[in-house]
């Protein structure tokens, strides 16, 4: 059964190889937006939550209102102009082996995402009066690689960089124009060179996420390590770092920085406020601290470290809570949320696990303040659910769980627990 599914997925992506065609996007009545219902009449809408369906028959952005009490109301699914795809080998949830399938700039009210099976990137304008209402900016554009898995938008909201994870891997960057959409930035198509397949065979040996440095002078990519038996060139993982030139172009080659000692599968990047450092989930260890003070030397700084998470299986996603002052990392295999507290020297002082439903497969998530208390919005892929958690120091309380399966079936939207991916929140 798995080999059959892999063959089907591979044939879909190969059909979309190079420049996507209308056959890949399968336009027509089935690709029109879907509407779950009207906004809640009892609460003010203050934002929206977005995930992607990543379906090989049509990729949709599924959107829910966030009401003034922090609760969600499922509203609509917007066609992303292409098709999704599932990585090979690991055919359960987390199809793209990545964090950052969706990115949002709330100030400029723009959203960007990937069509992994069409090899395209697409941007939308968010309607601030009705945040689940998205208007595509221009058309989906070539990712200049295969199996794109992540995007990042800069602080100004006028630049997007994308990450490809397939046989033709690497990064590419675009100017984001509010009228024309995404426009190529010359000399930004740069390979990582992992000798991968399309779709990627993972999770080991694949790229994970993409981010700008705090001053936006550099572009970071996390690369997971492999076992020696995989016959990849390098083990364990590393960080690829390109310099961003004044004209927006990237250095021809990246600086290769090893993961901190003990790290294996760097998956995510989360800035540590007030520090020249990042915290990230490590699928093979737990979480890492990357001190950037010696970045110019190509080595992790002296405050870098790797900390195991007890009972972990695959810790992959990370975010920061400004209200609690803590970091949170999520393990999708055992559905566990871990709270991490750091001191001023970037040393973990507390690591607390909050187990969720063992078969839920908690994946991508985001954290935003609502009524002066941080709320976590998280995708429970295997449960086909969106959930709201209220955060307090050393405490996580589930407030809501929205089923996606029944409403999607009602409106004719195809979803699959194994394909759902990505989650970002927009706040007015």
C-alpha positions as CSV (number, residue, x, y, z in Angstrom):
1,X,0.0,0.0,0.0
2,X,2.8,2.5,0.9
3,X,4.7,1.8,-2.3
4,X,1.5,2.3,-4.3
5,X,0.9,5.7,-2.6
6,X,4.5,6.7,-3.1
7,X,4.3,5.8,-6.8
8,X,1.1,7.9,-7.2
9,X,2.6,10.9,-5.5
10,X,5.9,10.6,-7.4
11,X,4.0,10.5,-10.7
12,X,2.0,13.6,-9.8
13,X,5.1,15.6,-9.0
14,X,7.0,14.4,-12.0
15,X,4.1,15.5,-14.2
16,X,4.5,19.0,-12.6
17,X,8.3,18.9,-13.1
18,X,9.9,22.2,-14.3
19,X,7.2,24.7,-15.2
20,X,3.8,23.9,-13.8
21,X,1.0,23.3,-16.3
22,X,-2.8,23.7,-16.1
23,X,-3.0,19.9,-15.9
24,X,-1.0,20.0,-12.7
25,X,-3.2,22.7,-11.2
26,X,-6.4,21.0,-12.4
27,X,-8.4,24.2,-12.7
28,X,-12.1,24.2,-12.9
29,X,-15.2,24.0,-10.7
30,X,-13.4,21.8,-8.1
31,X,-10.8,24.4,-7.6
32,X,-13.1,27.2,-6.5
33,X,-13.0,28.5,-3.0
34,X,-15.1,26.7,-0.3
35,X,-17.3,28.4,2.3
36,X,-18.0,26.8,5.7
37,X,-20.2,29.6,7.1
38,X,-20.5,33.2,8.1
39,X,-18.5,35.0,10.8
40,X,-19.8,34.5,14.3
41,X,-22.5,37.0,15.1
42,X,-21.7,36.9,18.8
43,X,-18.0,38.0,18.8
44,X,-15.7,40.5,17.2
45,X,-13.2,39.0,14.7
46,X,-9.7,40.0,15.7
47,X,-7.6,37.7,13.4
48,X,-7.4,34.4,11.5
49,X,-5.7,31.1,11.6
50,X,-4.4,29.5,8.3
51,X,-3.3,26.0,7.4
52,X,-2.8,24.3,4.0
53,X,-4.5,21.1,2.8
54,X,-1.4,20.2,0.6
55,X,-3.6,17.8,-1.4
56,X,-2.2,16.4,-4.7
57,X,-5.5,17.1,-6.3
58,X,-5.6,20.8,-5.3
59,X,-3.9,22.8,-2.5
60,X,-6.2,25.0,-0.4
61,X,-5.5,27.4,2.4
62,X,-8.0,26.6,5.2
63,X,-8.9,29.6,7.2
64,X,-10.7,30.2,10.5
65,X,-11.7,33.5,12.2
66,X,-10.2,34.2,15.6
67,X,-12.9,35.9,17.7
68,X,-12.3,38.4,20.5
69,X,-12.4,35.6,23.1
70,X,-9.6,33.7,21.3
71,X,-11.9,31.0,20.0
72,X,-12.1,30.1,16.3
73,X,-14.9,29.9,13.7
74,X,-14.1,27.9,10.6
75,X,-14.9,30.2,7.6
76,X,-13.5,29.2,4.2
77,X,-10.9,27.4,2.1
78,X,-9.0,29.4,-0.6
79,X,-7.5,27.7,-3.6
80,X,-3.7,28.3,-3.6
81,X,-3.3,28.0,-7.4
82,X,-1.6,24.6,-7.5
83,X,-1.3,21.2,-6.0
84,X,0.3,19.7,-2.9
85,X,2.6,16.6,-2.6
86,X,3.8,14.2,0.1
87,X,7.4,13.4,0.8
88,X,8.5,9.8,0.3
89,X,9.4,7.2,2.9
90,X,7.5,8.8,5.8
91,X,3.9,8.6,4.5
92,X,2.1,9.7,7.7
93,X,1.5,13.3,8.7
94,X,4.1,16.1,8.2
95,X,4.2,15.6,4.4
96,X,6.8,18.4,3.8
97,X,9.2,17.6,6.7
98,X,9.3,21.4,7.4
99,X,8.3,24.4,9.4
100,X,7.2,27.5,7.5
101,X,4.8,26.2,4.8
102,X,3.0,29.4,5.4
103,X,4.4,32.8,6.5
104,X,2.5,36.0,7.3
105,X,3.5,39.7,7.7
106,X,0.6,41.1,9.8
107,X,1.7,44.8,9.3
108,X,1.6,44.6,5.5
109,X,-1.3,42.1,5.7
110,X,0.3,39.6,3.3
111,X,0.5,35.8,3.3
112,X,2.8,33.5,1.3
113,X,2.8,29.8,0.9
114,X,4.0,26.9,-1.3
115,X,2.4,24.5,-3.8
116,X,4.8,21.6,-3.2
117,X,3.5,19.5,-6.1
118,X,3.4,22.4,-8.7
119,X,6.9,23.8,-7.8
120,X,5.4,27.2,-7.2
121,X,5.2,29.9,-4.6
122,X,2.1,32.2,-4.2
123,X,1.3,35.4,-2.2
124,X,-2.0,36.8,-1.0
125,X,-3.3,40.1,0.4
126,X,-5.3,39.6,3.6
127,X,-8.5,41.6,4.0
128,X,-8.1,43.3,7.4
129,X,-11.9,43.7,7.7
130,X,-12.5,40.0,7.0
131,X,-9.1,38.3,7.6
132,X,-10.0,34.9,6.1
133,X,-10.8,36.7,2.8
134,X,-7.6,36.4,0.7
135,X,-6.8,38.0,-2.7
136,X,-4.1,36.3,-4.7
137,X,-1.4,38.8,-5.7
138,X,-0.5,38.2,-9.4
139,X,-0.1,34.4,-10.1
140,X,1.8,31.5,-8.6
141,X,5.5,31.8,-9.6
142,X,8.2,29.2,-10.3
143,X,10.1,28.2,-7.2
144,X,13.2,27.5,-9.3
145,X,13.5,24.1,-7.8
146,X,11.4,21.1,-6.9
147,X,9.2,20.3,-3.9
148,X,9.1,23.7,-2.2
149,X,8.4,23.3,1.5
150,X,8.9,26.6,3.2
151,X,8.8,30.4,2.8
152,X,9.8,33.5,4.8
153,X,8.6,37.1,4.5
154,X,10.9,39.9,5.7
155,X,9.9,42.5,8.3
156,X,9.0,45.2,5.7
157,X,6.7,42.7,4.0
158,X,8.1,43.4,0.5
159,X,10.4,40.3,0.1
160,X,9.8,36.6,0.1
161,X,12.4,33.8,0.1
162,X,11.5,30.2,-0.6
163,X,13.1,26.8,0.1
164,X,13.0,23.8,-2.2
165,X,13.7,20.3,-0.9
166,X,13.6,18.1,-4.0
167,X,16.1,16.8,-6.5
168,X,16.7,20.4,-7.5
169,X,16.9,21.9,-4.0
170,X,17.9,25.3,-2.7
171,X,16.6,28.8,-2.2
172,X,15.1,31.6,-4.3
173,X,13.9,35.1,-3.5
174,X,11.3,37.5,-4.8
175,X,10.1,41.1,-4.4
176,X,6.5,41.1,-3.1
177,X,4.5,43.7,-5.0
178,X,1.0,44.4,-3.8
179,X,-0.2,44.8,-7.4
180,X,1.9,42.3,-9.4
181,X,2.7,39.7,-6.8
182,X,6.0,37.9,-6.6
183,X,8.8,39.2,-8.9
184,X,12.1,37.4,-9.2
185,X,15.2,38.9,-7.5
186,X,18.2,38.2,-9.8
187,X,21.0,36.0,-8.5
188,X,19.1,34.5,-5.6
189,X,18.6,31.0,-6.9
190,X,21.1,29.0,-4.9
191,X,21.4,25.2,-4.4
192,X,22.0,23.4,-1.1
193,X,23.1,20.2,-2.9
194,X,21.7,17.3,-0.9
195,X,21.3,14.8,-3.7
196,X,17.7,14.4,-2.9
197,X,14.6,13.0,-4.7
198,X,11.4,14.6,-5.9
199,X,9.4,14.5,-3.6
200,X,12.0,14.4,-0.9
201,X,12.8,11.1,0.8
202,X,12.8,12.0,4.5
203,X,12.7,13.1,7.1
204,X,16.5,12.6,7.4
205,X,18.7,14.4,4.8
206,X,16.2,17.1,3.9
207,X,16.0,20.9,4.4
208,X,13.7,22.0,7.2
209,X,13.0,25.7,7.3
210,X,14.3,29.1,6.1
211,X,14.7,32.4,8.0
212,X,16.3,35.8,7.8
213,X,18.8,36.9,10.4
214,X,17.6,39.6,12.8
215,X,19.3,42.4,10.8
216,X,18.2,40.7,7.5
217,X,21.8,40.6,6.2
218,X,21.8,36.8,6.0
219,X,19.5,34.0,5.0
220,X,19.5,30.8,7.1
221,X,18.4,27.3,6.1
222,X,18.3,24.3,8.5
223,X,19.4,21.0,7.1
224,X,18.7,17.7,8.8
225,X,21.4,15.1,9.2
226,X,21.3,11.5,8.0
227,X,22.4,8.2,9.2
228,X,25.6,6.9,7.6
229,X,23.7,4.2,5.8
230,X,21.8,6.8,3.8
231,X,24.9,7.5,1.7
232,X,24.5,11.3,1.9
233,X,27.6,13.4,1.9
234,X,27.2,14.8,5.4
235,X,26.2,13.6,8.9
236,X,24.8,15.1,11.1
237,X,22.8,18.2,10.2
238,X,24.1,21.7,9.5
239,X,23.0,25.3,8.9
240,X,23.5,26.9,5.4
241,X,24.1,30.7,5.6
242,X,24.0,33.0,2.6
243,X,25.0,36.7,2.7
244,X,22.4,39.1,1.4
245,X,24.0,41.8,-0.7
246,X,22.8,45.4,-1.0
247,X,21.0,44.7,-4.3
248,X,19.1,41.8,-2.7
249,X,21.2,39.1,-4.4
250,X,22.7,36.2,-2.4
251,X,26.3,35.1,-2.1
252,X,27.1,32.4,-4.7
253,X,28.0,29.8,-2.0
254,X,26.7,29.4,1.5
255,X,28.7,29.2,4.7
256,X,28.3,25.8,6.3
257,X,27.9,25.9,10.0
258,X,27.7,22.7,12.0
259,X,24.9,22.1,14.5
260,X,25.9,22.5,18.2
261,X,27.5,19.3,19.6
262,X,24.9,16.6,20.1
263,X,22.6,18.0,17.5
264,X,21.3,15.8,14.6
265,X,18.2,17.0,12.9
266,X,17.8,20.9,13.1
267,X,14.2,21.6,12.2
268,X,13.2,25.1,13.2
269,X,14.4,28.6,13.9
270,X,13.0,30.8,16.7
271,X,14.8,34.1,17.7
272,X,15.7,34.5,21.3
273,X,14.6,38.1,22.3
274,X,17.5,40.3,23.2
275,X,20.1,37.8,22.3
276,X,22.1,37.1,19.2
277,X,20.9,33.5,19.2
278,X,18.2,31.1,18.0
279,X,16.4,28.3,19.7
280,X,15.2,25.4,17.5
281,X,13.7,22.0,17.6
282,X,16.0,19.1,16.8
283,X,14.1,16.0,15.6
284,X,16.9,13.7,16.7
285,X,17.7,15.2,20.1
286,X,15.3,17.7,21.6
287,X,16.1,21.4,21.1
288,X,19.2,23.4,20.4
289,X,20.5,26.8,21.2
290,X,22.6,28.4,18.3
291,X,24.7,31.3,19.6
292,X,25.4,33.4,16.5
293,X,28.3,35.4,18.1
294,X,30.9,33.5,16.1
295,X,28.9,33.1,12.9
296,X,31.6,34.8,10.8
297,X,34.0,32.0,11.9
298,X,31.6,29.3,10.7
299,X,31.1,27.7,14.1
300,X,28.4,27.8,16.8
301,X,29.2,30.3,19.6
302,X,30.2,29.4,23.1
303,X,26.7,29.5,24.5
304,X,25.4,27.0,21.9
305,X,24.0,23.7,23.3
306,X,21.7,20.8,22.7
307,X,19.2,19.6,25.3
308,X,17.4,16.3,25.2
309,X,13.7,16.1,25.7
310,X,12.7,13.1,27.9
311,X,10.7,10.6,25.9
312,X,11.0,12.5,22.7
313,X,10.5,10.9,19.3
314,X,10.6,13.8,16.8
315,X,10.7,17.3,18.2
316,X,10.2,19.5,15.1
317,X,8.4,22.9,15.7
318,X,9.2,25.8,17.9
319,X,7.8,29.2,18.9
320,X,8.2,31.8,21.6
321,X,5.6,33.2,24.1
322,X,6.1,36.8,24.9
323,X,3.6,36.7,27.8
324,X,5.1,33.7,29.6
325,X,8.6,34.4,28.5
326,X,9.0,30.7,27.6
327,X,9.7,28.7,24.4
328,X,7.6,25.8,23.2
329,X,8.6,22.9,21.1
330,X,6.3,20.2,19.7
331,X,6.8,16.5,19.0
332,X,4.5,15.3,16.3
333,X,5.1,11.6,16.7
334,X,4.1,11.3,20.3
335,X,1.9,14.5,20.3
336,X,3.9,16.3,23.1
337,X,4.2,20.0,23.8
338,X,7.4,21.0,25.8
339,X,7.8,24.3,27.6
340,X,11.4,25.5,27.8
341,X,12.7,28.3,30.1
342,X,16.1,29.9,29.5
343,X,18.2,32.0,31.8
344,X,20.2,35.1,30.6
345,X,23.2,32.8,29.7
346,X,20.9,30.8,27.4
347,X,21.0,27.8,29.7
348,X,17.7,25.8,30.1
349,X,16.5,26.1,33.7
350,X,13.2,24.2,33.2
351,X,11.9,21.7,30.6
352,X,8.3,20.6,31.2
353,X,6.3,18.2,29.0
354,X,2.6,18.5,28.3
355,X,1.4,15.3,26.6
356,X,-1.5,15.6,24.2
357,X,-3.6,12.8,22.7
358,X,-1.1,10.1,21.7
359,X,-2.6,9.7,18.2
360,X,-3.4,13.4,17.5
361,X,-0.1,14.2,15.7
362,X,0.4,17.8,16.9
363,X,2.4,19.6,14.2
364,X,2.7,23.2,13.2
365,X,1.6,25.9,15.6
366,X,1.7,29.7,16.4
367,X,1.4,31.8,19.5
368,X,-0.3,35.2,19.8
369,X,-1.6,37.3,22.7
370,X,-5.4,37.5,23.1
371,X,-6.7,39.6,26.0
372,X,-3.2,39.9,27.6
373,X,-2.7,36.1,27.7
374,X,-0.9,34.1,25.1
375,X,-2.9,31.6,23.1
376,X,-1.4,28.7,21.1
377,X,-3.1,27.7,17.9
378,X,-2.0,24.2,16.8
379,X,-2.7,21.7,14.1
380,X,-3.6,18.2,15.3
381,X,-3.2,16.6,11.9
382,X,-4.1,13.0,12.6
383,X,-7.2,14.2,14.5
384,X,-8.1,16.5,11.6
385,X,-8.5,19.3,14.1
386,X,-7.5,22.9,14.9
387,X,-7.0,23.6,18.6
388,X,-6.7,26.6,20.9
389,X,-4.5,26.4,24.0
390,X,-4.2,29.1,26.7
391,X,-0.7,29.5,28.0
392,X,0.4,30.4,31.5
393,X,3.8,29.7,33.2
394,X,4.1,25.9,33.7
395,X,0.5,25.5,32.5
396,X,-1.3,24.7,29.2
397,X,-5.1,24.5,29.0
398,X,-7.0,23.4,25.9
399,X,-9.9,25.8,25.2
400,X,-11.3,24.6,21.9
401,X,-10.9,21.9,19.3
402,X,-12.4,22.4,15.8
403,X,-13.1,19.3,13.6
404,X,-12.0,19.8,10.0
405,X,-13.2,16.5,8.5
406,X,-17.0,16.8,8.7
407,X,-17.2,20.5,7.5
408,X,-14.7,19.8,4.7
409,X,-16.8,16.9,3.5
410,X,-19.9,19.0,3.6
411,X,-18.5,21.7,1.3
412,X,-16.7,19.2,-1.0
413,X,-13.2,20.0,0.1
414,X,-10.7,17.1,0.0
415,X,-8.5,16.8,3.0
416,X,-6.3,14.0,4.3
417,X,-4.7,13.8,7.8
418,X,-1.4,12.9,6.2
419,X,-1.3,16.0,4.0
420,X,-2.4,18.8,6.3
421,X,0.6,21.1,7.0
422,X,1.6,24.6,8.2
423,X,-0.1,27.0,10.6
424,X,0.3,30.7,11.0
425,X,-1.9,33.3,12.6
426,X,-2.8,36.9,11.5
427,X,-3.9,39.4,14.0
428,X,-5.5,42.8,13.1
